[in-house]
Amino acid sequence: MSVTQSFWSVPHRDGEPPLWVCMSCLSEVFFRKVPMPDCPSCHGVSTYEAFSLEAIQDWGTEDLIAKAGSAEQAVMPEPAPSTSLETAP
């Protein structure tokens, strides 16, 4: 039986970074949400702090940086495909 992970959403506040890192294991990061009831890796409770992607890149492991980048990209809208109007010479 598969268990679905539930999350608490974290509302955006001006000036607050969007990525929430588990400070117990430093291996999980989520974009404006935190898992409930605990961290899926270490089962830490209430151990999340907000960081920007740039801050995580300063101190995080390669795996954490990759997860942070993926989390941020997953919520960013994809740019509309550009249509090029090239004319033949």
Secondary structure as GFF3:
##gff-version 3
##sequence-region A 1 89
A	DSSP	beta_strand	6	9	.	.	.	ID=ss1
A	DSSP	beta_strand	19	22	.	.	.	ID=ss2
A	DSSP	beta_strand	29	31	.	.	.	ID=ss3
A	DSSP	beta_strand	33	36	.	.	.	ID=ss4
A	DSSP	beta_strand	48	51	.	.	.	ID=ss5
A	DSSP	alpha_helix	53	59	.	.	.	ID=ss6
A	DSSP	alpha_helix	62	75	.	.	.	ID=ss7
###
